[in-house]
Amino acid sequence: MLTVTLVATFAAAAMWQQWRAIEVETAERARIQSAWILIGALDWSRLILREDSIARSGDGTDNLSEPWSVPLEEARLSTFLAADRNVAQVEDASTDTTNAFLSGQITDLQALLNLRNLANEGQVDATALRQFQRLFEYLGLPRAQLDMLARQMLRAEAKDSDSASAAPLLPQSVAQLGWWGLPQRSVDALAPYVTLLPVRTKVNLNTASAVVLWASADGLDMAEAQRLVQARDSNHFRSEADAAKLLGNSSRISATVHTVSSSYFEVRGRLRLDMAVVEERSLVYKQRGDVRTLWRERGGLVRTTAPGTAAAGAR
């Protein structure tokens, strides 16, 4: 009986180790496959933006009628392969794409208020401060939180070495504003309306929401902002003067604050491979004929309880 017990124990231990090795190998293979597929999706997005920068319709604008603005709803990856070479599966036993689903979206980040605008040559920018003050009031957030963000932005952008040594770490995205002590509730409220870009930027009149347009322009009321949105949906603005003319040549639309084209875009990608889901987010810089990825971040590979419908991600 002792011999049988020992043999059974050793057999169970060996089986467990083998099962564990198989699970580790499966997870690692899924991680590598997901990474390569999402890299391909990012390259596809960059190609779309590059072609857009080259083949603009003569007016040099970025607007919501262009191909880059159309989200990619969740679709089986094999459908893209079939469309390309009329195959449903790559002839490689190590790469199973039959159960891979891809979704994504490209978003214009200049459709949002840029927190970087708060700091300008070592001082708080008065125009940007008024913009964010209107937004904070609209969202019901305390003015003290805005003042804190402005101070932290100034410290983070300190140029001299003495100040730089004590400067707070500059976040890459709005989601990381908690580093500066901003409550998560405020971060969630600000997320649909603000961004954090490497440089100061203008608000794109062709892609910004009514709330962002209203907050960005001194003296503009919400009804006028909604009028701008409705007008551009039927015929996008080809210059800042087009929007100003709609408001009676108002000085509330200014070329120093507003623009009709954009250079910074967010690319979100989501891949569902069997029961695993991985998401990736990238910041892409576009100029004529050149598109560069400035940074990428990828979420952890997680197991889902059941396959579900994907939210919009990258394209």
ROSERO-45590 format. One record per atom (N, C-alpha, C): atom name; x, y, z. Coordinates in steps of 0.05 Angstrom, whole numbers, plus 5000, padded with zeros to 4 digits. Layout:
PT   atome      X      Y      Z
PT      CA      X      Y      Z
...
END
This chain:
PT   atome      X      Y      Z
PT       N   5016   4976   5000
PT      CA   5000   5000   5000
PT       C   5017   5025   5000
PT       N   5039   5024   5015
PT      CA   5057   5047   5016
PT       C   5069   5052   4988
PT       N   5077   5030   4974
PT      CA   5088   5033   4948
PT       C   5068   5045   4928
PT       N   5043   5035   4929
PT      CA   5022   5046   4912
PT       C   5017   5076   4918
PT       N   5018   5083   4943
PT      CA   5013   5111   4951
PT       C   5036   5129   4940
PT       N   5060   5120   4943
PT      CA   5083   5135   4933
PT       C   5082   5139   4902
PT       N   5076   5116   4888
PT      CA   5074   5118   4859
PT       C   5052   5137   4850
PT       N   5029   5135   4864
PT      CA   5006   5153   4857
PT       C   5014   5182   4862
PT       N   5028   5187   4884
PT      CA   5036   5215   4891
PT       C   5056   5226   4870
PT       N   5076   5209   4862
PT      CA   5095   5218   4842
PT       C   5081   5223   4815
PT       N   5063   5206   4808
PT      CA   5048   5208   4783
PT       C   5032   5234   4782
PT       N   5018   5240   4805
PT      CA   5002   5264   4806
PT       C   5020   5289   4805
PT       N   5043   5288   4818
PT      CA   5061   5311   4817
PT       C   5072   5315   4789
PT       N   5079   5293   4775
PT      CA   5089   5295   4748
PT       C   5067   5306   4729
PT       N   5043   5297   4733
PT      CA   5021   5306   4716
PT       C   5016   5336   4721
PT       N   5017   5345   4746
PT      CA   5012   5373   4752
PT       C   5034   5390   4739
PT       N   5059   5382   4741
PT      CA   5081   5397   4729
PT       C   5078   5399   4699
PT       N   5069   5376   4687
PT      CA   5065   5377   4658
PT       C   5043   5396   4650
PT       N   5021   5394   4666
PT      CA   4998   5412   4660
PT       C   5006   5442   4663
PT       N   5022   5447   4684
PT      CA   5031   5475   4689
PT       C   5049   5484   4666
PT       N   5067   5467   4656
PT      CA   5085   5474   4634
PT       C   5069   5480   4609
PT       N   5048   5464   4604
PT      CA   5031   5468   4580
PT       C   5016   5495   4583
PT       N   5005   5501   4607
PT      CA   4991   5526   4610
PT       C   5009   5550   4607
PT       N   5034   5549   4617
PT      CA   5053   5571   4614
PT       C   5060   5575   4585
PT       N   5064   5553   4571
PT      CA   5071   5555   4542
PT       C   5048   5566   4527
PT       N   5023   5558   4533
PT      CA   5000   5568   4519
PT       C   4996   5598   4524
PT       N   4999   5606   4549
PT      CA   4996   5635   4555
PT       C   5018   5651   4541
PT       N   5042   5641   4541
PT      CA   5064   5656   4528
PT       C   5060   5658   4498
PT       N   5050   5637   4486
PT      CA   5045   5637   4457
PT       C   5022   5657   4451
PT       N   5001   5657   4468
PT      CA   4979   5675   4464
PT       C   4989   5704   4467
PT       N   5007   5709   4486
PT      CA   5017   5736   4490
PT       C   5033   5745   4466
PT       N   5050   5728   4456
PT      CA   5067   5736   4432
PT       C   5049   5740   4408
PT       N   5030   5722   4403
PT      CA   5012   5725   4381
PT       C   4996   5751   4382
PT       N   4986   5756   4406
PT      CA   4970   5781   4410
PT       C   4987   5805   4404
PT       N   5012   5805   4415
PT      CA   5030   5828   4411
PT       C   5035   5833   4381
PT       N   5040   5812   4366
PT      CA   5046   5816   4337
PT       C   5021   5825   4322
PT       N   4998   5814   4329
PT      CA   4974   5822   4315
PT       C   4968   5851   4320
PT       N   4971   5860   4346
PT      CA   4966   5888   4352
PT       C   4986   5907   4340
PT       N   5011   5898   4337
PT      CA   5031   5914   4323
PT       C   5022   5918   4294
PT       N   5012   5896   4282
PT      CA   5002   5898   4255
PT       C   4978   5917   4253
PT       N   4960   5917   4273
PT      CA   4938   5935   4274
PT       C   4947   5964   4276
PT       N   4968   5969   4293
PT      CA   4979   5996   4295
PT       C   4991   6005   4269
PT       N   5006   5987   4256
PT      CA   5018   5995   4230
PT       C   4996   6001   4209
PT       N   4974   5987   4211
PT      CA   4951   5992   4193
PT       C   4940   6020   4199
PT       N   4937   6027   4224
PT      CA   4927   6053   4232
PT       C   4946   6075   4222
PT       N   4972   6071   4225
PT      CA   4991   6091   4216
PT       C   4990   6095   4186
PT       N   4985   6073   4172
PT      CA   4982   6075   4143
PT       C   4958   6091   4135
PT       N   4936   6087   4149
PT      CA   4911   6102   4144
PT       C   4916   6132   4149
PT       N   4930   6139   4171
PT      CA   4935   6167   4177
PT       C   4955   6179   4157
PT       N   4975   6163   4149
PT      CA   4994   6173   4130
PT       C   4981   6179   4103
PT       N   4964   6160   4094
PT      CA   4950   6165   4069
PT       C   4932   6189   4071
PT       N   4920   6193   4094
PT      CA   4903   6216   4099
PT       C   4919   6242   4097
PT       N   4943   6242   4108
PT      CA   4960   6266   4107
PT       C   4969   6272   4079
PT       N   4972   6252   4062
PT      CA   4982   6257   4035
PT       C   4959   6263   4016
PT       N   4937   6249   4019
PT      CA   4915   6251   4000
PT       C   4892   6268   4012
PT       N   4898   6289   4026
PT      CA   4876   6306   4036
PT       C   4862   6319   4012
PT       N   4837   6326   4016
PT      CA   4821   6336   3994
PT       C   4827   6365   3988
PT       N   4852   6373   3990
PT      CA   4860   6400   3981
PT       C   4857   6421   4002
PT       N   4841   6416   4023
PT      CA   4837   6437   4043
PT       C   4854   6433   4068
PT       N   4868   6411   4070
PT      CA   4886   6407   4093
PT       C   4873   6404   4119
PT       N   4848   6395   4120
PT      CA   4834   6393   4146
PT       C   4833   6364   4155
PT       N   4827   6361   4181
PT      CA   4820   6335   4193
PT       C   4792   6337   4204
PT       N   4775   6319   4194
PT      CA   4747   6321   4202
PT       C   4735   6293   4205
PT       N   4711   6291   4215
PT      CA   4698   6266   4222
PT       C   4685   6252   4198
PT       N   4689   6262   4174
PT      CA   4679   6248   4150
PT       C   4702   6232   4137
PT       N   4725   6232   4148
PT      CA   4748   6218   4136
PT       C   4750   6190   4146
PT       N   4763   6172   4131
PT      CA   4763   6143   4138
PT       C   4774   6137   4165
PT       N   4794   6153   4175
PT      CA   4806   6146   4200
PT       C   4786   6148   4224
PT       N   4765   6164   4220
PT      CA   4746   6168   4242
PT       C   4725   6146   4246
PT       N   4725   6126   4227
PT      CA   4705   6105   4228
PT       C   4716   6082   4246
PT       N   4702   6076   4268
PT      CA   4712   6054   4286
PT       C   4711   6027   4272
PT       N   4730   6010   4280
PT      CA   4730   5983   4270
PT       C   4716   5966   4291
PT       N   4691   5957   4284
PT      CA   4676   5940   4303
PT       C   4689   5912   4304
PT       N   4684   5898   4325
PT      CA   4697   5872   4328
PT       C   4691   5854   4304
PT       N   4713   5843   4293
PT      CA   4710   5826   4269
PT       C   4731   5804   4272
PT       N   4724   5781   4261
PT      CA   4743   5758   4261
PT       C   4767   5765   4244
PT       N   4791   5760   4254
PT      CA   4815   5767   4240
PT       C   4817   5752   4214
PT       N   4807   5728   4213
PT      CA   4809   5712   4188
PT       C   4794   5725   4165
PT       N   4774   5743   4171
PT      CA   4760   5757   4149
PT       C   4778   5776   4135
PT       N   4798   5788   4150
PT      CA   4817   5806   4137
PT       C   4836   5791   4119
PT       N   4844   5767   4128
PT      CA   4862   5750   4113
PT       C   4848   5740   4087
PT       N   4822   5733   4090
PT      CA   4807   5724   4067
PT       C   4804   5746   4046
PT       N   4800   5771   4056
PT      CA   4797   5793   4038
PT       C   4823   5799   4024
PT       N   4846   5793   4037
PT      CA   4872   5800   4026
PT       C   4881   5778   4006
PT       N   4881   5753   4015
PT      CA   4892   5732   3998
PT       C   4872   5708   3995
PT       N   4847   5713   4002
PT      CA   4827   5692   4000
PT       C   4834   5667   4016
PT       N   4845   5671   4040
PT      CA   4851   5649   4058
PT       C   4838   5655   4085
PT       N   4831   5634   4099
PT      CA   4818   5638   4125
PT       C   4837   5633   4148
PT       N   4860   5621   4142
PT      CA   4879   5615   4163
PT       C   4907   5615   4152
PT       N   4926   5628   4166
PT      CA   4954   5628   4157
PT       C   4964   5599   4159
PT       N   4980   5591   4139
PT      CA   4991   5564   4139
PT       C   5014   5562   4158
PT       N   5009   5563   4183
PT      CA   5029   5562   4204
PT       C   5015   5550   4229
PT       N   5023   5526   4237
PT      CA   5009   5513   4259
PT       C   5011   5528   4285
PT       N   5032   5545   4287
PT      CA   5036   5559   4312
PT       C   5019   5584   4315
PT       N   5005   5592   4293
PT      CA   4990   5616   4293
PT       C   4961   5610   4286
PT       N   4944   5609   4305
PT      CA   4916   5602   4301
PT       C   4900   5628   4302
PT       N   4889   5637   4279
PT      CA   4874   5662   4278
PT       C   4844   5657   4275
PT       N   4836   5632   4275
PT      CA   4808   5626   4270
PT       C   4790   5637   4293
PT       N   4801   5639   4317
PT      CA   4786   5649   4340
PT       C   4796   5676   4350
PT       N   4809   5691   4332
PT      CA   4820   5717   4339
PT       C   4801   5739   4329
PT       N   4793   5757   4346
PT      CA   4775   5779   4339
PT       C   4788   5806   4345
PT       N   4787   5824   4326
PT      CA   4801   5850   4328
PT       C   4781   5872   4327
PT       N   4784   5893   4343
PT      CA   4768   5917   4342
PT       C   4786   5941   4348
PT       N   4776   5965   4341
PT      CA   4793   5988   4346
PT       C   4782   6014   4337
PT       N   4797   6035   4343
PT      CA   4787   6062   4337
PT       C   4810   6082   4337
PT       N   4809   6101   4319
PT      CA   4828   6124   4319
PT       C   4813   6148   4329
PT       N   4825   6163   4349
PT      CA   4812   6186   4360
PT       C   4830   6210   4357
PT       N   4819   6233   4349
PT      CA   4834   6258   4347
PT       C   4836   6270   4375
PT       N   4861   6271   4385
PT      CA   4865   6282   4412
PT       C   4864   6313   4413
PT       N   4865   6325   4390
PT      CA   4862   6354   4389
PT       C   4833   6363   4389
PT       N   4816   6343   4392
PT      CA   4787   6349   4397
PT       C   4782   6354   4427
PT       N   4804   6353   4443
PT      CA   4802   6356   4472
PT       C   4819   6379   4481
PT       N   4813   6389   4505
PT      CA   4829   6410   4517
PT       C   4855   6397   4528
PT       N   4878   6409   4521
PT      CA   4904   6398   4527
PT       C   4914   6410   4554
PT       N   4918   6393   4573
PT      CA   4928   6402   4599
PT       C   4956   6415   4597
PT       N   4971   6408   4577
PT      CA   4997   6419   4573
PT       C   4995   6450   4568
PT       N   4973   6459   4558
PT      CA   4969   6488   4553
PT       C   4969   6505   4578
PT       N   4965   6492   4601
PT      CA   4964   6507   4626
PT       C   4991   6521   4632
PT       N   5013   6509   4623
PT      CA   5039   6520   4628
PT       C   5050   6533   4603
PT       N   5060   6557   4605
PT      CA   5071   6571   4582
PT       C   5095   6588   4591
PT       N   5119   6579   4585
PT      CA   5143   6593   4591
PT       C   5146   6600   4620
PT       N   5141   6580   4637
PT      CA   5144   6584   4666
PT       C   5122   6597   4680
PT       N   5100   6603   4666
PT      CA   5077   6616   4679
PT       C   5051   6601   4671
PT       N   5031   6605   4688
PT      CA   5005   6593   4681
PT       C   4992   6610   4659
PT       N   4984   6596   4637
PT      CA   4973   6610   4614
PT       C   4944   6619   4621
PT       N   4939   6645   4618
PT      CA   4913   6656   4627
PT       C   4890   6645   4610
PT       N   4895   6643   4583
PT      CA   4874   6633   4566
PT       C   4866   6604   4572
PT       N   4886   6587   4576
PT      CA   4881   6559   4582
PT       C   4868   6557   4609
PT       N   4876   6574   4628
PT      CA   4864   6573   4655
PT       C   4834   6579   4653
PT       N   4826   6599   4637
PT      CA   4798   6605   4634
PT       C   4783   6582   4621
PT       N   4795   6569   4601
PT      CA   4783   6547   4588
PT       C   4777   6524   4608
PT       N   4797   6517   4624
PT      CA   4793   6495   4643
PT       C   4775   6504   4666
PT       N   4775   6529   4673
PT      CA   4757   6538   4694
PT       C   4727   6534   4685
PT       N   4721   6541   4660
PT      CA   4694   6536   4650
PT       C   4687   6506   4650
PT       N   4707   6490   4642
PT      CA   4702   6461   4642
PT       C   4697   6450   4670
PT       N   4714   6459   4689
PT      CA   4711   6449   4716
PT       C   4684   6457   4728
PT       N   4675   6482   4722
PT      CA   4649   6491   4731
PT       C   4627   6474   4719
PT       N   4630   6468   4693
PT      CA   4610   6452   4679
PT       C   4607   6424   4692
PT       N   4631   6412   4700
PT      CA   4631   6386   4711
PT       C   4626   6385   4741
PT       N   4625   6409   4753
PT      CA   4620   6411   4782
PT       C   4645   6403   4798
PT       N   4669   6408   4788
PT      CA   4693   6401   4802
PT       C   4704   6425   4816
PT       N   4717   6422   4839
PT      CA   4728   6444   4855
PT       C   4749   6460   4840
PT       N   4749   6486   4843
PT      CA   4770   6503   4830
PT       C   4797   6497   4842
PT       N   4798   6488   4867
PT      CA   4824   6481   4880
PT       C   4838   6459   4865
PT       N   4823   6440   4853
PT      CA   4836   6419   4838
PT       C   4849   6429   4812
PT       N   4836   6449   4800
PT      CA   4848   6461   4776
PT       C   4873   6476   4783
PT       N   4872   6491   4805
PT      CA   4896   6505   4813
PT       C   4919   6486   4819
PT       N   4912   6463   4831
PT      CA   4933   6443   4837
PT       C   4945   6432   4812
PT       N   4928   6426   4792
PT      CA   4938   6416   4766
PT       C   4957   6437   4752
PT       N   4949   6462   4753
PT      CA   4965   6483   4741
PT       C   4993   6485   4755
PT       N   4993   6484   4781
PT      CA   5018   6485   4796
PT       C   5036   6461   4790
PT       N   5023   6437   4789
PT      CA   5039   6413   4784
PT       C   5050   6413   4755
PT       N   5035   6424   4737
PT      CA   5044   6426   4709
PT       C   5068   6444   4707
PT       N   5067   6467   4721
PT      CA   5090   6485   4721
PT       C   5114   6472   4733
PT       N   5111   6458   4755
PT      CA   5134   6445   4768
PT       C   5145   6422   4751
PT       N   5127   6408   4737
PT      CA   5136   6386   4720
PT       C   5152   6395   4696
PT       N   5146   6420   4687
PT      CA   5160   6431   4664
PT       C   5183   6449   4672
PT       N   5191   6448   4697
PT      CA   5213   6466   4706
PT       C   5238   6460   4690
PT       N   5251   6482   4681
PT      CA   5274   6479   4664
PT       C   5301   6479   4679
PT       N   5302   6494   4701
PT      CA   5328   6496   4715
PT       C   5332   6470   4731
PT       N   5357   6462   4736
PT      CA   5364   6437   4748
PT       C   5354   6436   4777
PT       N   5356   6458   4792
PT      CA   5348   6457   4820
PT       C   5318   6450   4823
PT       N   5302   6463   4806
PT      CA   5273   6458   4807
PT       C   5267   6430   4796
PT       N   5281   6423   4775
PT      CA   5276   6397   4761
PT       C   5280   6373   4780
PT       N   5299   6376   4799
PT      CA   5304   6353   4817
PT       C   5281   6347   4835
PT       N   5265   6368   4841
PT      CA   5242   6364   4859
PT       C   5215   6364   4843
PT       N   5217   6365   4817
PT      CA   5192   6367   4800
PT       C   5177   6340   4801
PT       N   5151   6341   4801
PT      CA   5135   6316   4800
PT       C   5138   6303   4773
PT       N   5134   6277   4772
PT      CA   5136   6262   4747
PT       C   5112   6270   4730
PT       N   5118   6276   4704
PT      CA   5097   6284   4686
PT       C   5082   6260   4675
PT       N   5056   6258   4679
PT      CA   5041   6235   4669
PT       C   5040   6235   4638
PT       N   5036   6211   4627
PT      CA   5033   6209   4598
PT       C   5005   6212   4589
PT       N   4986   6207   4607
PT      CA   4958   6207   4600
PT       C   4941   6218   4623
PT       N   4916   6224   4617
PT      CA   4898   6234   4637
PT       C   4893   6214   4659
PT       N   4893   6188   4652
PT      CA   4888   6167   4671
PT       C   4909   6167   4694
PT       N   4932   6179   4689
PT      CA   4954   6179   4708
PT       C   4954   6204   4725
PT       N   4934   6221   4723
PT      CA   4934   6246   4738
PT       C   4931   6241   4768
PT       N   4924   6217   4776
PT      CA   4924   6210   4804
PT       C   4951   6212   4817
PT       N   4973   6211   4800
PT      CA   5000   6215   4811
PT       C   5002   6242   4825
PT       N   4987   6262   4815
PT      CA   4988   6289   4825
PT       C   4968   6294   4847
PT       N   4954   6273   4855
PT      CA   4935   6276   4877
PT       C   4906   6282   4869
PT       N   4901   6281   4843
PT      CA   4873   6286   4834
PT       C   4856   6261   4840
PT       N   4833   6265   4853
PT      CA   4816   6242   4859
PT       C   4807   6227   4835
PT       N   4802   6201   4837
PT      CA   4794   6185   4815
PT       C   4768   6194   4803
PT       N   4750   6204   4820
PT      CA   4724   6214   4810
PT       C   4728   6237   4791
PT       N   4747   6255   4797
PT      CA   4753   6278   4780
PT       C   4766   6269   4754
PT       N   4784   6249   4756
PT      CA   4798   6238   4732
PT       C   4777   6227   4713
PT       N   4758   6212   4724
PT      CA   4737   6200   4707
PT       C   4719   6221   4694
PT       N   4713   6242   4709
PT      CA   4697   6264   4698
PT       C   4711   6279   4676
PT       N   4737   6283   4679
PT      CA   4752   6299   4659
PT       C   4759   6283   4634
PT       N   4762   6257   4637
PT      CA   4772   6240   4615
PT       C   4759   6245   4588
PT       N   4732   6249   4586
PT      CA   4721   6253   4559
PT       C   4727   6280   4546
PT       N   4738   6298   4562
PT      CA   4741   6326   4552
PT       C   4770   6336   4551
PT       N   4789   6322   4564
PT      CA   4816   6333   4565
PT       C   4836   6311   4556
PT       N   4860   6321   4549
PT      CA   4882   6303   4542
PT       C   4908   6315   4553
PT       N   4929   6300   4550
PT      CA   4956   6309   4559
PT       C   4975   6302   4537
PT       N   4984   6321   4521
PT      CA   5001   6317   4498
PT       C   5029   6327   4503
PT       N   5048   6319   4487
PT      CA   5076   6328   4492
PT       C   5081   6357   4488
PT       N   5064   6371   4473
PT      CA   5068   6400   4468
PT       C   5041   6414   4470
PT       N   5042   6440   4470
PT      CA   5017   6456   4470
PT       C   5003   6453   4443
PT       N   4977   6451   4443
PT      CA   4962   6446   4419
PT       C   4937   6464   4418
PT       N   4925   6466   4394
PT      CA   4900   6480   4390
PT       C   4877   6460   4389
PT       N   4852   6470   4392
PT      CA   4828   6453   4391
PT       C   4819   6452   4362
PT       N   4814   6428   4352
PT      CA   4804   6424   4325
PT       C   4774   6429   4323
PT       N   4766   6449   4309
PT      CA   4738   6457   4306
PT       C   4722   6435   4292
PT       N   4735   6418   4276
PT      CA   4720   6398   4261
PT       C   4715   6372   4277
PT       N   4728   6369   4299
PT      CA   4726   6343   4314
PT       C   4718   6347   4343
PT       N   4720   6370   4354
PT      CA   4714   6375   4382
PT       C   4684   6373   4388
PT       N   4677   6365   4412
PT      CA   4649   6364   4420
PT       C   4639   6392   4427
PT       N   4613   6395   4430
PT      CA   4602   6421   4436
PT       C   4613   6431   4463
PT       N   4616   6413   4482
PT      CA   4626   6422   4509
PT       C   4654   6433   4507
PT       N   4671   6419   4492
PT      CA   4699   6428   4488
PT       C   4700   6454   4473
PT       N   4684   6457   4452
PT      CA   4683   6482   4437
PT       C   4674   6505   4455
PT       N   4654   6500   4471
PT      CA   4643   6521   4489
PT       C   4664   6529   4509
PT       N   4678   6509   4521
PT      CA   4699   6515   4541
PT       C   4723   6529   4529
PT       N   4729   6523   4503
PT      CA   4753   6534   4491
PT       C   4752   6563   4483
PT       N   4728   6574   4479
PT      CA   4725   6601   4468
PT       C   4712   6620   4489
PT       N   4726   6641   4494
PT      CA   4715   6662   4512
PT       C   4690   6674   4500
PT       N   4668   6675   4515
PT      CA   4644   6688   4506
PT       C   4625   6671   4490
PT       N   4633   6647   4484
PT      CA   4616   6629   4468
PT       C   4596   6615   4486
PT       N   4571   6615   4479
PT      CA   4551   6601   4495
PT       C   4546   6573   4484
PT       N   4533   6555   4499
PT      CA   4530   6528   4492
PT       C   4513   6525   4466
PT       N   4493   6542   4463
PT      CA   4476   6540   4439
PT       C   4493   6546   4414
PT       N   4511   6565   4416
PT      CA   4528   6571   4393
PT       C   4548   6548   4387
PT       N   4557   6536   4408
PT      CA   4575   6513   4405
PT       C   4561   6490   4391
PT       N   4536   6485   4399
PT      CA   4521   6464   4387
PT       C   4514   6471   4357
PT       N   4511   6496   4352
PT      CA   4507   6505   4324
PT       C   4531   6499   4307
PT       N   4555   6504   4318
PT      CA   4579   6498   4304
PT       C   4581   6468   4297
PT       N   4574   6451   4317
PT      CA   4576   6422   4313
PT       C   4556   6413   4291
PT       N   4532   6424   4292
PT      CA   4512   6417   4272
PT       C   4520   6426   4244
PT       N   4532   6449   4242
PT      CA   4540   6460   4216
PT       C   4563   6444   4204
PT       N   4583   6436   4221
PT      CA   4606   6421   4210
PT       C   4599   6393   4203
PT       N   4577   6382   4215
PT      CA   4569   6354   4208
PT       C   4560   6352   4179
PT       N   4549   6374   4169
PT      CA   4540   6374   4141
PT       C   4561   6384   4122
PT       N   4578   6401   4132
PT      CA   4600   6412   4115
PT       C   4622   6421   4133
PT       N   4644   6406   4135
PT      CA   4665   6412   4154
PT       C   4678   6439   4148
PT       N   4689   6451   4169
PT      CA   4702   6477   4166
PT       C   4729   6475   4152
PT       N   4734   6491   4132
PT      CA   4759   6490   4117
PT       C   4779   6510   4128
PT       N   4770   6528   4146
PT      CA   4788   6547   4159
PT       C   4774   6557   4184
PT       N   4789   6569   4202
PT      CA   4777   6581   4226
PT       C   4757   6603   4219
PT       N   4762   6616   4196
PT      CA   4745   6638   4187
PT       C   4717   6628   4181
PT       N   4715   6603   4171
PT      CA   4688   6591   4165
PT       C   4671   6590   4190
PT       N   4684   6581   4212
PT      CA   4669   6579   4237
PT       C   4662   6606   4248
PT       N   4681   6625   4246
PT      CA   4676   6652   4255
PT       C   4653   6665   4240
PT       N   4653   6660   4214
PT      CA   4632   6672   4196
PT       C   4604   6661   4204
PT       N   4603   6636   4213
PT      CA   4577   6625   4221
PT       C   4567   6639   4246
PT       N   4585   6649   4262
PT      CA   4577   6664   4286
PT       C   4577   6694   4281
PT       N   4577   6703   4256
PT      CA   4577   6731   4250
PT       C   4604   6744   4252
PT       N   4625   6729   4242
PT      CA   4652   6739   4242
PT       C   4661   6746   4271
PT       N   4653   6729   4289
PT      CA   4659   6734   4317
PT       C   4689   6728   4323
PT       N   4700   6745   4341
PT      CA   4728   6741   4349
PT       C   4730   6719   4370
PT       N   4707   6706   4377
PT      CA   4708   6685   4396
PT       C   4723   6660   4385
PT       N   4723   6657   4358
PT      CA   4738   6636   4345
PT       C   4764   6649   4336
PT       N   4786   6639   4348
PT      CA   4812   6651   4343
PT       C   4832   6631   4333
PT       N   4849   6639   4314
PT      CA   4869   6621   4303
PT       C   4891   6615   4323
PT       N   4892   6630   4344
PT      CA   4912   6624   4365
PT       C   4903   6602   4384
PT       N   4877   6596   4383
PT      CA   4865   6576   4401
PT       C   4854   6553   4385
PT       N   4844   6558   4361
PT      CA   4830   6538   4346
PT       C   4845   6532   4320
PT       N   4838   6508   4309
PT      CA   4850   6499   4283
PT       C   4829   6482   4269
PT       N   4835   6474   4245
PT      CA   4818   6455   4230
PT       C   4833   6430   4222
PT       N   4857   6427   4232
PT      CA   4872   6402   4227
PT       C   4886   6393   4253
PT       N   4895   6368   4253
PT      CA   4906   6357   4277
PT       C   4932   6341   4271
PT       N   4948   6339   4292
PT      CA   4973   6323   4289
PT       C   4975   6300   4309
PT       N   4959   6300   4330
PT      CA   4961   6280   4350
PT       C   4935   6263   4352
PT       N   4939   6236   4350
PT      CA   4917   6218   4350
PT       C   4923   6195   4369
PT       N   4901   6185   4381
PT      CA   4903   6161   4398
PT       C   4892   6137   4382
PT       N   4908   6115   4382
PT      CA   4900   6091   4369
PT       C   4895   6070   4391
PT       N   4871   6059   4392
PT      CA   4864   6038   4411
PT       C   4858   6012   4396
PT       N   4870   5991   4406
PT      CA   4865   5964   4394
PT       C   4857   5944   4416
PT       N   4839   5926   4408
PT      CA   4830   5905   4426
PT       C   4829   5879   4411
PT       N   4843   5859   4422
PT      CA   4844   5833   4410
PT       C   4833   5812   4429
PT       N   4814   5796   4419
PT      CA   4804   5774   4435
PT       C   4813   5748   4421
PT       N   4830   5733   4435
PT      CA   4841   5709   4424
PT       C   4832   5686   4442
PT       N   4813   5669   4431
PT      CA   4800   5649   4448
PT       C   4788   5662   4472
PT       N   4797   5655   4496
PT      CA   4786   5666   4521
PT       C   4803   5688   4532
PT       N   4824   5697   4518
PT      CA   4841   5718   4528
PT       C   4836   5744   4513
PT       N   4838   5766   4528
PT      CA   4834   5793   4516
PT       C   4858   5810   4523
PT       N   4868   5825   4503
PT      CA   4890   5843   4507
PT       C   4883   5869   4493
PT       N   4889   5892   4506
PT      CA   4883   5918   4495
PT       C   4909   5935   4494
PT       N   4910   5952   4474
PT      CA   4934   5968   4470
PT       C   4925   5997   4463
PT       N   4940   6016   4473
PT      CA   4935   6044   4467
PT       C   4961   6058   4459
PT       N   4960   6074   4437
PT      CA   4984   6086   4427
PT       C   4978   6116   4421
PT       N   4999   6132   4424
PT      CA   4998   6160   4416
PT       C   5013   6163   4390
PT       N   5000   6173   4370
PT      CA   5011   6175   4343
PT       C   5013   6204   4335
PT       N   5036   6212   4324
PT      CA   5040   6239   4314
PT       C   5040   6239   4284
PT       N   5024   6256   4271
PT      CA   5021   6256   4242
PT       C   5029   6284   4231
PT       N   5046   6283   4211
PT      CA   5051   6306   4195
PT       C   5051   6297   4166
PT       N   5052   6315   4147
PT      CA   5049   6307   4119
PT       C   5070   6287   4110
PT       N   5059   6263   4103
PT      CA   5077   6242   4093
PT       C   5092   6226   4114
PT       N   5088   6232   4139
PT      CA   5102   6219   4161
PT       C   5084   6215   4185
PT       N   5084   6190   4195
PT      CA   5068   6184   4219
PT       C   5086   6169   4238
PT       N   5088   6178   4263
PT      CA   5106   6166   4282
PT       C   5091   6158   4308
PT       N   5098   6135   4319
PT      CA   5086   6127   4345
PT       C   5104   6138   4367
PT       N   5092   6154   4384
PT      CA   5108   6167   4406
PT       C   5109   6149   4430
PT       N   5088   6135   4437
PT      CA   5089   6115   4458
PT       C   5066   6096   4455
PT       N   5070   6072   4468
PT      CA   5049   6051   4467
PT       C   5047   6040   4495
PT       N   5023   6032   4503
PT      CA   5019   6018   4528
PT       C   4999   5996   4523
PT       N   5005   5973   4535
PT      CA   4989   5949   4531
PT       C   4978   5939   4557
PT       N   4952   5932   4557
PT      CA   4941   5921   4581
PT       C   4949   5892   4585
PT       N   4946   5881   4609
PT      CA   4954   5854   4615
PT       C   4935   5834   4600
PT       N   4946   5811   4594
PT      CA   4931   5790   4581
PT       C   4913   5778   4602
PT       N   4887   5781   4599
PT      CA   4868   5772   4619
PT       C   4850   5750   4608
PT       N   4840   5733   4625
PT      CA   4821   5712   4617
PT       C   4793   5722   4621
PT       N   4776   5718   4603
PT      CA   4748   5725   4605
PT       C   4731   5701   4613
PT       N   4709   5705   4626
PT      CA   4692   5683   4634
PT       C   4678   5672   4610
PT       N   4672   5689   4591
PT      CA   4659   5681   4566
PT       C   4664   5702   4545
PT       N   4666   5694   4520
PT      CA   4670   5713   4498
PT       C   4648   5734   4498
PT       N   4655   5759   4496
PT      CA   4635   5780   4496
PT       C   4639   5799   4473
PT       N   4622   5818   4471
PT      CA   4624   5838   4450
PT       C   4646   5858   4457
PT       N   4663   5864   4438
PT      CA   4686   5882   4443
PT       C   4677   5911   4442
PT       N   4688   5926   4459
PT      CA   4685   5955   4457
PT       C   4703   5966   4436
PT       N   4699   5990   4427
PT      CA   4716   6002   4407
PT       C   4744   6004   4418
PT       N   4764   5997   4402
PT      CA   4792   5998   4410
PT       C   4810   6010   4389
PT       N   4830   5998   4372
PT      CA   4848   6013   4354
PT       C   4844   6005   4326
PT       N   4855   6020   4309
PT      CA   4849   6015   4282
PT       C   4873   6020   4265
END
